[in-house]
């Protein structure tokens, strides 16, 4: 049994074959897929997909850092309204992105801290995007750390020291297709990471694992990530399935 903790299956890339995508996921032992939101423009499509596949596609609500613009406070109001009305399993995708555009860095930080507070208020995990900003996002989580704050550093590709800091605050690290890339050079950090702090993800339609690198990603490819992790840690794929599934279930409060 596998859980994909991060897939954007509601995007246009899947419009033509979403039924096949879901079926292939089930055929490859995927039992749940968590859907991180991007902004108010994607909430409806995400919830339509979640309603179509109840208990299998599980929605989260958040404002992606790349969507933080001049109107970001209205976007944050949207999150507050949605959390009052709907059933969501996490707050995200949030965080900081300093790769694409740094002109809204301060607003990204403000939006991130607002969503951390929302996650605490509602007892939900926070799903963190940290492209070119991993040290900064870790520092912010450390600043707000408390027993009720939990979540995932999505698409983790950091150092042993960064993994240690994340484990010290009892957060999860989401591992996806990047760990299968030859140039990722992640074997040392994967070996170091505690199995209690690892979940699996795809980030579909992005970051397909080898042998599908460069093609559209989908949740059915998650066994390739599990296989690579098992290989590096010298354990069975079944062990990887067991601990990553248990970690995800515990984090999201599902059974």
N, C-alpha and C positions, 0 to 999 in steps of 0.2 A: 504494500500500500504506500502510495506517494501523495504528497500534498504540494501543489504549486502555490507558494505564498505570494506570488507577484506576477500577474499577467493582465495585459490591457486588451482582453479579447473583444471588447466592445468597440474597438476602433474600426475605421473603414477598411483596413487591410483584411478583415475577416468577414465582410458583409456577404460575400458570395458563397462561402462554404462553412459557416459557423456550425451547422449541424454535424458535418464531417469532422471538424476540428474537435468538437466535444466528444464524438464517438471514438475518434482515435485516441484521445486522452484516456477515456475509460478503458479502451482496449490495452493501453499501456500501464494499467494499474494506478492511474491517477484517480483519487477519490474526492478531492476538493480542489477548487481553484479560487484563490482570493483576488479580488479585482480592486486595485488601487485607483482612485479617481485622479483626474488631472485638474479640472476646474469646473465652473458652473456649466460650461458648454458641453461637458461629457457626462454629467450626472444622469441625465435622462436615459441616454443610450446604455449606460452601465446598469441602471436599475431595470430597464427592460430586459436585458440579458439575464440579470439575477432572478427576475420574476419568471423567466422562461425556463430556467434550470434551477429551481429552488433546492437548497441544500447542497448543490454542487458548485454553482458560481456564487460566491459570497462577497457582497459589496463593501467597500470602505469609502470614506468621504474625506477629501482633503484638497489643498491647493498646492499644486506643483510649483517649485521655485521658478521654473521658466515661465510660468503664467503670472508671476508677480509683476504687475505693471502699475500705472497710475491709479487704476481702479481697485487695487488689491483689498481695500477695506470693505468694499461692497462684496467682493468675493468671500471674505471672511464672514460677513453677515450671512451669506448663503450657507456656509458650513454650519453655523449656529442654528439656522432654521431647519436644515436637514436633520441635524442630530436631535432636534425636538420631535420630529415627525417619524423618521424612518428607523429601520433596524440596520445598523452598520456594525461591522466587526473590527474596525480600526480607523485611525485618523491618518490619512495620507493619500497620496504621496506628498510629503512635505520635505523641508530641508533647505539646503543651500546649493546652488549651482554657480560656480565661478569659471566654468568652461566657456559657455556661450556668450554671456553678457554680464559684466560686473556693474553696470550703471545703476542697478536696483539692489545692490548688495545690502544696504541698510534696511530696505523694505523687506527683503528676503529674510533677514534675521528677525525682524519684527513679526512677520507672518509665521515663521517657524516657532518662535516662542509663544505666540498666541495659540498655535495648534498643539504645542506641548501642554499648555494649560487646559485646552479642551479635552485632550486625551486623559489627563489626570481627572478632570471633572466627571467624565463619563466612564472612567474605568476601562479605557480601551488602549490597545497598543498603538504606538506611533511608528509610522513607516517612513524611514529617513533616506532621502536622496542626498548624496554627498560628493558629487562630481567636482574634483579639484578643490574640495573643501573638507576633507575628512577630519583633519585636526580641529578645525573650527567647529564642526558639528559635534564632535566628541566633547569638546570643551563646553559647549552650550548644554549638552545633556548632563555632563558632570555638574554643571552649575545648578541645574534644576533637579538633580537626582533626589529621589525619595523612594521608599519601598513600593509605592503604587505606580511609579513610572516604569513602563516596560516598552519593548518594541524591537524593531529590526533595523539594522544598518543594511539597507538594500544594496545589492550588487557590490558586496564587499570585495575589495581588491587591495587592501592595505598591508601594512608591515606587521611583524610579530609584536612590536611595541604597541601599535594601534589596536591589534586584536586583544592584547593583554588589558589595555585600558577599557575596552568595550566589555570584556568578561568581568572586570572588576566592578562594573555598574550593572552586571547581570542582564545585559542586552544580548539579543541574537544577532548573528551575522548571516545575511542571505547570500547563498552561493548559487551562481548561475553559470551560463555558458562560458563566461570569461575564464573560468578555471581550466577549461579544456584547451585554451589557446596555447600554442607552443611558446609564444613570446610573453605569456603572463608571468612566468617565473614565480609561481605561488606555492610550490611544493613545500617549502620550509614553513610558511605561515599556516598552510593546511595541516601539516603535521603537528604544529603547535596548538592549534585551536582545540578547545575542549568540546567534546561531542554534545555537551549540554547547552551549547551556545550556537548551534548550527541549525539553520533551516534551508530548504531548497527552494529555488525559484527559476523562472524562465525570463521574465521581463518581456514576454512576447508582445509585439512582433519583433522585438529587437534582440540583438546579442545571441544569435543561434549558436549552439555548441558545435564543435567539430563532431561529425563530418558535414554539418549543414551551415557552417559559417558563411555569412554573406547572403543567405536566403532568409525568407520570413520565418521567424521563430514561432513555435506553438508549444502548448503544454505537454503534448505527447513526447517531446524531446527531453523531458526532464530525466529519464533514466540514464542518459549520457552523462549528466552532471553527477548523478549518484555513483555511476561506474567509476568516474575519474576520482571522486573523493575516496571511494573504497580502495582504489588502486594505491593512492598516495598514502593512506593510513594503514594499508596492509590488513584490511578487514573485509568481510563479505559485503556484497551489495545489500543482502538482507539486514545486516546490522545497521547500515546507513539508513535504509528505509525505516527501520524500527525507531531509531533515536530521532531522526529528523521529523517523522510523523508525530511522535509523542511530543516533541518540542513545540511543533506548530499547534497541535490540539490544545496543549496547556496554555500557550500564549494567547490564542484566540478564544479560548473557553468553549471549544466545540468537542463533540464526541463522535 
